[in-house]
Amino acid sequence: MTSKLVARKSDINGRGCFVTAPLPARKKIGELLSERITNREAERRVAKGGKVRICGLDNRWSIDASRGGDATAYINHSCAPNCFSRTTRGHLLFFALRDIAPGEEITLDYTPSQHPGRPCTCGAPNCRGVMK
């Protein structure tokens, strides 16, 4: 599935994940394949500052998408997302909320976020202004 994804420049946050072929609603987009770390390590990295892409899996594990992975590591936040995520047996999977056209950026609502209070730059008409 990830062969239909590409990372490139995004107006939302530097780089983003884009589809190169149509994706129907509810179709699996891909899996976040990056470094698995403990939640304690995730908290340490977030506190350290800088650019982080931490995704919580459960009450013990997180994934740091800034280390390795593919285009799914660049799925940006949007207050009007076109995908959702599900954790299944320790794997973070992404699915289309609606039909997604070629060239469209894949976006996910990060709420609840590892970045509460961070300004949101999604540009959606219903943008909340900050991540919660």
ABEGO torsion letter per residue (X at the ends): XAAABBBBBBAABGBBBBBABBBBBGBBAEBBBBBBBBAAAAAAAAAAEEBBBBBBABAABBBBAABEEBAAAABBBBABBABBBBBBGGBBBBBBABBBBBGBBBBBBAOBBAABGBBBAAGBAABAGBBX
